[in-house]
């Protein structure tokens, strides 16, 4: 048999319904807000960091496998 705890709030006939309790306590809410603020700040820093120098790396080339299979791996092109 399970134990159940029931909390009842009574009010007069003409009064409004009692307010609901918060689904989470204040401490947990503050921790959640701090976590999401840190995540938001981290995201802003990542968006501001426009360093795309990695795109010129050999490992970032999407055609590297094709070039290796065709024997074009060591061919360098220069603008004329």
C-alpha contacts under 8 A as a table, 3 or more apart, distances in Angstrom:
res1	aa1	res2	aa2	distance
9	X	18	X	7.01
10	X	18	X	7.94
11	X	15	X	6.36
11	X	16	X	7.72
11	X	17	X	7.15
11	X	18	X	7.27
12	X	15	X	5.40
22	X	25	X	6.59
24	X	28	X	6.44
24	X	29	X	6.51
25	X	28	X	5.54
25	X	29	X	6.28
26	X	29	X	5.02
26	X	30	X	6.13
27	X	30	X	5.19
27	X	31	X	6.29
28	X	31	X	5.08
28	X	32	X	6.16
29	X	32	X	5.08
29	X	33	X	6.12
30	X	33	X	5.10
30	X	34	X	6.12
31	X	34	X	5.14
31	X	35	X	6.15
32	X	35	X	5.08
32	X	36	X	6.23
33	X	36	X	5.24
33	X	37	X	6.05
34	X	37	X	5.07
34	X	38	X	6.21
35	X	38	X	5.25
35	X	39	X	6.26
36	X	39	X	4.92
36	X	40	X	6.03
37	X	40	X	5.04
37	X	41	X	6.20
38	X	41	X	5.14
38	X	42	X	6.12
39	X	42	X	5.07
39	X	43	X	6.14
40	X	43	X	5.05
40	X	44	X	6.23
41	X	44	X	5.04
41	X	45	X	6.33
42	X	45	X	5.16
42	X	46	X	6.32
43	X	46	X	5.06
43	X	47	X	6.19
44	X	47	X	5.11
44	X	48	X	6.18
45	X	48	X	5.13
45	X	49	X	6.20
46	X	49	X	5.17
47	X	50	X	7.02
51	X	54	X	7.64
52	X	55	X	5.62
52	X	56	X	7.91
53	X	56	X	5.75
53	X	57	X	7.41
54	X	57	X	5.26
54	X	60	X	7.06
55	X	60	X	5.60
55	X	61	X	7.48
56	X	60	X	6.83
56	X	61	X	7.52
57	X	60	X	5.39
57	X	61	X	6.95
58	X	61	X	5.54
58	X	64	X	7.57
59	X	64	X	7.75
61	X	64	X	5.51
62	X	65	X	7.55
63	X	66	X	5.31
63	X	67	X	6.12
64	X	67	X	5.05
64	X	68	X	6.10
64	X	73	X	7.06
65	X	68	X	5.16
65	X	69	X	6.23
66	X	69	X	5.22
66	X	70	X	6.21
67	X	70	X	5.15
67	X	71	X	6.00
67	X	72	X	4.66
67	X	73	X	5.14
68	X	71	X	5.05
68	X	72	X	5.77
68	X	73	X	4.77
69	X	72	X	7.61
70	X	73	X	7.83
71	X	74	X	7.75
72	X	75	X	5.45
